[in-house]
Amino acid sequence: MGNTTSGIRNIALVGQAGAGKTSLVETLLLQAGATRARGSLARGTTVSDFDPQERRLQHSLDTTICSFDCHGIHVNLIDTPGYPDFLGKTLAVLEAVEAVAIVVSAVSGVDTLTQRLMEFARDRELCRLVIVNKIDSRDAHCADVLAQLREAFGPECLPLNLPSGGGDSVVDCFFQNQGRATDFSSVAAAHTQIIDQVVELDEKLMALYLEQGEELSPEQLHDPFEQALREGHLVPVCFASAESGAGMPELLQVFERLMPNPAEGNAPPFLKGAGEAAVRVAVTPDPAKHVIAHVFKVSIDPYVGKLGVLRVHQGTVRQGSQLFVGDARKPIKIAHLYRLLGKETTEIGEAVPGDICAIAKVDELHLDAVLHDSHDEDQYHLKPVAFPPAMLGVAIQPERRGDEQRLADTLHKLTAEDPCVRIEHHAAVNETVLYGMGEFHVRVLLERMSERYGVQVKTHPPSIPYRETVTRPAEGHCRHKKQTGGAGQFGEVYLRIEALARGAGFEFVDDVVGGAIPGQYIPAVEKGVRQVLTEGALAGFPIQDVRVTVTDGKHHPVDSKEVAFVSAGRKAFLDALQKASPIVLEPIMRLEITAPASAIGDITGDLATKRARINGNNSLPGQRATLQALVPLAEVAEYQSRLKALTGGQGAYTMELSHYDPVPPRKQQELAQAWKPRAEEE
């Protein structure tokens, strides 16, 4: 059943936390006969949320694939987390589907995350469907939510069915043109609206419909309906209640009869080649062609090992197939292929184009890898997804000494599973920093490290990567002389330092004439200078934007050695730095904030207290706006919770390094004072 491409439906359920996606999956699985009983979030018995952490928090933290057969079709339903912190995982799985069902609560309506997901699905040319859930709730406002959807996303949002009896049931408005009474509007009005929208794309049908006033059959409407979905000319809206089951049979019928199969959706954006030179290539769901499949999810289980979930786009993947991962020269062998229903795996013999399956215990698999069975498809990759950058950092170190390697392995696993986890090692301050999308994300990652992998860590806020530089030219000199029993050490160095433009780095110039310092000792002088560059001279931070020119010196035919010139170079540079008025520089970040327009005033006022320079704002559709500012990192290291408070959780921001600027004099004093005792101890 459903083992041909035309019999497959791939649908991802997305939307804000609490809209009821996981409950919808439970009710659909029960309705389709894939499970015997409906799982409960409160009891931790749902198919989707099988991880102990998810059960405890009663929220999805990861995407889950639920495959089932029903009415002669094979459905791959993907449940996704609704927290903005896990948006990366949601966006990654949208690469595997033709259709995205955006779930909206009939109680709370459209929020910022719904808007972001709707825009992403539109930009990625995915077919969209809106499911309004919780229609039987006491506080449901179905008519208002439909009006809100149309205002936010356009008049192409049209209902396929309407609630009836106060949300007890729904009445289909597409396949029939009259029916029972509805809670608002009427079957006839909704039917006319949606048919009008669909036939607009087919002149012959339009003529038939208008001139002859003929009622068109669902078969006649099928192809133009798919075209309307592909072109974003129609975003159907379905009403349902996961709790009572209202609208569920109708929803399954919509999946079967109206949602696109893999051959009807828009072709995936595959490219061949790297960077600017990459060109779009056609990938067709033909089972006889070369295999092209894409890994859109990786999970690492301490017991099962690595599981790669892939979407087959072209060709047929069979047990025993030899496939290349990316541009690898050596193929991997597919020992077992699995179909997934939550954590349950069922072995299958083959997967046809459009299907979703999993491969276990293949270490080479990674997120976004393309699998293929011929070198003709080397360098194929999907157009990269712009994942939101991980902004919240926490410095971590193992609680137990000797756990460094285990920590490194665990961090590697976390980054393999989640595209929005970033690890940075800051050598200057010897810190490992774990970056996530927000406080909740970071908390979940730290819990996972201890619960799943048994690694306990200590955390503290990451250090600010300050730098030092000089503000005026100066000269330095050192004569290094050591006389012990036998041969001594001797080296003398004169050098000059000057400031370079901001961001220029470091230059070392050899300007010695007449062999005052023999050529073989110049690298030793540079080595001494570079030791100081990393240690700093004022507050212990790396020095940048400086040119050091060695001008003169003296050597001794017997006593001169490399070690003497390393020491002389180092001390001459320190001598010059003291006279060159050194200063501390701080990183200035380019901050871009997206938030409800009503909160922009408060955000601007708040940024003014953080030494920010506002560079302007623009308004966006849906009463939102963006604001650009330059602000010191030290002031916004903990900005996440601040923005959340100012916008009721509706604001998002991105931040990148713009440049370095001098810190205020008082801050410089503090940093220098804090370093002095440390320097003296050493």
N, C-alpha and C positions, 0 to 999 in steps of 0.2 A: 504494500500500500504506500502511495506517495513516493515510490522509488524512482520516479522520473522527475525531471526538472519542473515540468508544468504542474506537478502535484505538490510542490513545496511552497510554504509561506514562511518567510523570515521576518519576525516582528519584534522590535525592542520596545518595552514599556519604560518610558522615562517621565520625569516630573518631580515636583518638590517633595520633600520628606513629609510623610503623613497623608499623601493624596490617596494611598491605598493600593499601590502597585503590587506588593507581595500578596495581599489578600485577593486581589483580582486574579493573580496567577493561580492561587489555591482553588478559587471557585471555577475558573475555566478548566483546570485539570480535572476537577470532580465532574463538571458538566460533560467533558469530553470522554469520561470513563477511564482516564489515565491513572487516577488514584481512587481509593475506595472511600476515603473520608477526607473532609476538609480540615487542613491543619490550622492551628491557632498561633498567632504571634505571642499572646500572653503565655501560652503553655510551651512555646518554643518547639512546635511540631510542624512548622511549615517546610515545604520542599526547598524553597529558595534560601531561607536563612538557616543553614545547617551548621555554620561555624559556632563554636561555644560562645565566642565573643558577641556575635550577632544575636544569639539567643538571650544573652544577659542584657544587652542594650535594647533589645526589641527593635532594632533598626538594621536594614541591609547595609553592609559595609563593602560589599563586593558584588560583581555581576554574576548571575546564575543562568545557566542554559537549561531550559525545560523543553524536551522534545516529546511530542506525542502525535498519535494518529487519530483522525476523527473525520467522519463524512467523506472518506476516500482521499483526504489530503494529509500531508505530513507537516505539522507546524513546529517550527523552532521558535519558541518564545523566550525572550531574554529579559529577565528582571534586573533592574539597575538600582543603585543607591540614589536616594534623593537629596542627600546632604551636598551642598556646594563643595565641601572639602574633598569629596570623592568623584568630582566631575570628570577627572582624567580617566577613570575606569569606565565611566559611562560613554564618553566620547570615543574611546578605543573600540567598544563593541559595535558602535554605529557603522563601522566599516564592514560589518558582516551581514547587514540587513538591507532589504529594499524599502521597508516601511517602518516608520517610527510612530508609535502610538503615544501621544503626550497625554498623561493622566492628570486631570485637574479635579480638585475637590469642589463639589457643588456648594460646600459651606464657605471655603476661603477664596475660591476663584484664582485669578492669574497673578503670579508673583514674578520677581525678577528672574529667578532660575528658569521658569517656564518660558520667559521671553528669550533667554540665552539659548535654550535648547531648541526652541522653534526656529530661531535665526540660524543656528548651526545646521539643523536638518535642511533648511531651505538652501543655504549656501552649498551644502554638500549634495544638493539635488536628490534628496530622499523623498519618497512619497510620505505624506503626513496624514495622520488621523488623530482626532482629539476624543478622548473618552472622559466624559464627565461622570465621576464616581460619587457615591454617597447620596444619590438622589432621594433616598427614603429618610434621610436625616431630618430631625425636627428643624434644624437651622438651614436647610438647603434652600438656595435661591436659583433654581435652574434657569429661569428666563433671564435673570440678571447676568448670570455667568455667561450665557450664550451671547448676550449683548456686549459683554466685556470682551469676549473672544473676538467678536467681529470688529470691535473698536481697535483692539490691539493688533490683530493679524489680518484684517481686511474682510470685505464682504464675501470672499470665497469660502469662509467658514460657514458651512450649511448643515443643518441637522439631517441625518439619515433616519432617525427615529425621534420620538418625543415621549416624555414621561406622561403617565396617566394614573389616575387614582391617587394623587399625592405621592407619586414615586413608587407605588406598589408594583407597577409594571411599566413596560414601554410599548409603543405602537409603531410599527414599521411604516415609513413614509416613502420609501424608495420603490419597493417592489409592488406597492399598491397605492391607489390614488384616493381611496376613502377608507375610513375605519372608525374605531371607537373614539369617544371624546378624549381629548388630550388636556393636560394641565394648562397649557397656553398654546397659542397659534392653532393650527388645525392640520390634519393629515393632508388635505387637498392643497393648502397653501404651501406646506413644506415640500410636497411632491412636485408641484409646479416649479417652485424655485430651483430645486436641485436638478430636475430634468432640463430646464432652460439653460442652466449653467453648463451641463454636460454636452448638450447638442450644439452649443455655440461653436464647438471645435470641429463639427462635421456638417458641411453644407448640405449634403444630400439628405442626411437624417433631419436636419433642421427644416428643409423644405417639406419633407414628408409630414413632420410633426405640425408645422404651422399651416400648410395648405390643406392637408386632409384631416387635420385635427385628430390624427391617429394616436391611439395609445401605443407607445413603443414597447416592445418586449424586452425583458432583461438581457436577452441574448444580443439584440441589436445595440443595446446601450453599453455592453461590456467593453468593447475596444475604446470608444470615446471616453468612457469613465476612466480607464487606465491612463489614457493620454492626458486627461485633465489632472490626474494625480501626479503624473511625471512632470508636467509643466507647472505644477503649483497653482493651476487654475481652479482647483477645488481642494478644500481641506474638510473632509466630512467630519461631523460631530455625532458621537453616539452617547446615549445616556445609559447609565447602569448603576447597580448597587452590588458590590462584592459581598456585602453582609447578607442581604436577603436573596441574592441570586437574580434579582430583576434585571432584565436586559442581557442576561448572559447567553441564552440560546441565540438571541438576535446577533450578539457580538460574534459568536462562532460562525454564524451564517455570513456575516460581513467579511470575516477573515477568509472564508471559503470562496465566496462568490465575487467579492469586490476587491480584495487586497491583491496586489500584483504578485505573480510568481517571478522567480529569478530572471526569466527571459523577458518579462514585461517591465521590470523596473529600469531606471537609468543605469547605463553601464558604469562599472566602478572606474574611478580615475587612475588607471595604471599608467606609469611613466617608465621609459627606458632611458638610462644614462644618468649622469650626475649633475646637480646644480642647474645652472642656466641652460646647459646643453640638453637637458632632459626633454624628450618628446612624448606626447600622448600615444599610447598603443591600444589597439582594439583587443579586448579579451571577450570571447563569446562563450555562452554556456553550452558548448558542444561537447558531448561526452567522448567523442572519438579523437578530439584534438590533444595536443600536448597538455600535461597537467600544469595548472597554475592555481595555487592555493595560498592563503594568507593567514598568518597566526595573529589573532586579535586579542587573545587572552592567554596569560601564563599563570598557573598557580603552582605553588611549591608546598607539598604536603610532607610533613616529617616522616609519614609512613609510606605513602604511595610514591613519593619523589616528585619530579617535575611533570606537570601535565600541560601540554600545549593544545589549545582549542583553535581549530582552523575552519575557515570558510573556503570551500572549493569553488573557484570561479570558472574553471575550464578543465576539460578532461575528466577522467575517472580515477580516483585514488583507491587502490585495492590493497588488501593485506598482502604483504610480500613485495609491494612496490619499492623501487629504489628511487629516492628523491634527493635533489640537491637543496641545501639550505642557503638561500642567497647566492653569492658568487663562489661558494665552496667548490673545490675540485673533486672532493670525494663525496659520494652519495651516502645517505643514511638509509637503513632498511626499515620499512614500516612492518613491525612484527604484529601489532594489534591495532585495530581501529575501534573506537568506542562511540556510542551515542550517549548523550547525557540527559538525565532527569534529576536535577539537583545534584546530590552527591552520588546518586546511583549511576553505574556505568553498565551498558549492555554492549556486548561485542557485535560488530557488524562486518560483513565481508567486503563491502565497497561503499564509496560515497560518490554520488554523481554531482555534476555542476549545480551549485545553489545550496548544496547540503552543508551542514555544520557537524563536525565530528572532532574527536580528541585523540591524541597520541600520547602515550605515557613513556617516561624514562628515556627521553632523547635529550641529552644535555645540550646539543647544539641549538635547540629551538629557543627563540627569543621573541619578545613582543615585536610585531611588525615585520617578522621574517617572511619572505616569499619562498614557497616550496615549489619546485618544478622538476620535470623529469628529463629535460633536454637543455644543453648549453645554449640553445638558441634564445632561451629566456633568461640568460644571465643579465644582471643589471636591471631587472624589472623590480619596480617597487610602487606602492600606492602613494599618491600625492600626500605629502606629510600633513598630519593634523596639527593645528596650532594649539597645543595644550596650554592651559593657563599655568603661568610660572609659579613654582612653590616659593612662598614669600616668608613663611614663619620658620626661623631657625632656632635650634637648641643644640648647645655643645654637649657632647656625650663622651663618657669614658667608662670602661668596665669597672664594676665594683671590686672584682677580684683581680689581683695581679696575675698575669699569665693568660687572661681571657681575651687578649688583644686579637688573636687570630680568629677566635670564635665570633667575636664582635664583627670583624671585617667580613666573615662569611655570611653572617646574618644580614648585615647591611646590603650585601650583594643580592641576597634573596629578596629583600624588600624592594630594591630598585628594579629587579627583574619582573616583579608582579605589578608594579604601579608606576605609570609614566610620569606621575607628578610627585615622586619622591626624589630628592636630590641630595647627594652626599658631597661635602667639600672638605678637603683637608687644608687648614690654614697653617702652612709651615712656620710662618713668622712667630706665631704664638703657640704652635704645636697643639692645635685643636682640631677635633673632628666634629663637623657640624652637620646635623640631620635637618634638612629643610622639608616642610610639608605645606599643605594648602591652608592650614589654620590650626587653632589649638586642639580641636576635636581630632583632626587627622593625626597630629603629632602624638596625642595621647593614645590613640588606637595603635599607632606604630610601636610606641614604647611598651604598651601592654602585650602586643603580639610578640615582641622580642623576648619578653620574660616568660609568657605562657606557652608559646608555641616552640620557641627555640632555646628556652632556659638560660638566656643571657640577661644578667641584671646590670643596669647601668646607673651611673650618677649623672645628673644633668645640671647645667647652669646656663645663663644667657650667654650667647657668643660674644667674644671680644670684638670691639670695633677695630677694623684694620686701619689704624692711623699710620701716617708716614711722616718722615722728616725731610727737610731740605734746607738750603742756605739762602740768605737774602743778599749777600754781597761778597765780592771776591776777597780772598785772603791767601796768605802764604804760610806754609808750615815747614818745620825742619826737625830732624832727629838724627842724632849720632849714636848708633848702637855699638857699644864697646864692652866686651866681656873678656877678662883675662883669667884663665885658670891655669893649673899646672902646665899642660902642654900647649898645643895651638889654641889661639883665642878666637873670638868672633868679632868681626868688624864690618860695619856698613853705615854709610851716611847718605841721607836722602833730603833733597830740597824739592818741594812741590807747591803748586798753585791750584786753588780751587775756585770755581765760579758757578753761578746758578745757570741752569738751562731752562728752556720753556717748559711749562707745566705739561707733564705727560711724556717728556722726551727720554726719561730713563737715566742711563749712566754712560758716560764716555771716559775712556782712559787714553791719554795721549803721552807718547814717549818723545820728549823734546830735548833729550840729553845729547850734547855734542862732544866730540873729541874723546869718547870712551871713558868719561868721568865715572860712569857706572857701566861696566862691561855688559854687552847685549844679553849674555846668558842669565844675568841677574834681574833684568827688567820684569820678567814674569813673576819673580819672587816679590818684587815691590807691589805689583798689581794684586797678588794674592793677599798681601797684608792689608791693602786698601779695601779689598772686597770683604775681608773679615769684618771691618767696621761698618760697611754698607748694610749688612744684615743685622748688626747689633744695635745700631743707632748711637747717637752721641749726646742727645738732650733728654729723651724720655724712653729710650730703649726700643724705638720703632725703626723699621728699615728706611734707609736714606734713598731718595730718588731725585731725579732732575739735577744732577751735578756732573760737571766735567772736572776731572783731575788730571793735571799736566805735570809730569815729572820734569824738572828743569835742570837739576844739577845734583852732584853727589861726590862721594869719594869711595875708593875701595883700597884694599890692602892685598898685595899679591899672595900672601900666605894665609892671613886670617879671615879674608872674605869668604863667606859661605851663604848658601841660599837662606838658611834660617835667620842669618843676621839681617838680610835685606827684607825678609817678610816682616820682621819685628820693626825695622826702621821705617818701612812704608806705612805700617799700621800706625805707629806713634806720630809720624809726620802728618798723617791725615787727621788724626785726633787733634793735634796742635792747631792745624788750619781751621778745623771746624769750630773750635772755641772762639776764634776771631771773626767767623763769617756770619755772625748773628743767626744761628739756626732757629728754625721754627717747626712747629708740628702742623701737619696738614690732616684734614678729615675728609672722608668720602661724602660727596654731595650726590644725592640720588634724584633721578628724574621720576617723579611720581605721577601716575595717571589714575584718577579715581572715576568710577562710574557709579552713580547713585540716583535715587529719586530726585527730581528737580527741586522738590520742596526742602531737601536736606542740604543743598549746596551752600546756602548762607551759613549754616552752623558749621559745616566742614571748613569753609574759608576762615571763619572766626577762630576755629580751633587750630588751624595750621599757622595762623598769625602768631600764636604763642610758641610755635616750634621753629622760629627763625626761618620760615619758608618764604620763597619768592613765588607768587602766583603768576603763571604765564598765560592764563586765560581759560575760558570754558565754552563748551558748545552744547546745544540742546539736542537730544535724541528723540525718536518717536516713543510713544508710550509714557509721556511725562518723566523722562529720565534725562540726565545730563552727564557730561564728562568734564573733568577739571584737571588741568596740568599744573604742576608746581615743581620747583627745585627745593629740596629740603635735606638738611644734614642727616645722615644715617643714624647718628647718635640720638636724634629726636624722634625717629619713627621706627626704632628697632621693635617696639611692641605695638605697632600701629593697628594691627588686626582687631584687637578687642575694642580699641577706641572708635574705629570706624563702625564696628558692629553696633556699639552703643548709640552713635550719632544717627544711624540710619535704620535702626530696628532690624539689623541683620540683612538689609537689602542692598548694602554697598559692597563693591569689589574694587580691588586696586592692583596695579602692576607697578613694579619698581625696578629700575636698572641704574647702574653706576653712570653718572654724567661726567664728573671730574673731581679733582681734589682742590680744596680751598683751605687757607690758614684757619686754625681754630681760634676762638676768642681768647684774648690774653689770659683771662682768669683760668680758663680750662687748661691752657698750656702750663701755667704754674702748677696746677693740681697734678697733671700728668708727670711733670718733671720731678715734683716732690715725691710722688709715689715711686718713681724709678730710682731716685737717689739711694734710699736705704738698700734697695735690691742690689744696685751696682756696687755699693760699699761691701755688702756681704760677700759678693763674689771676689 
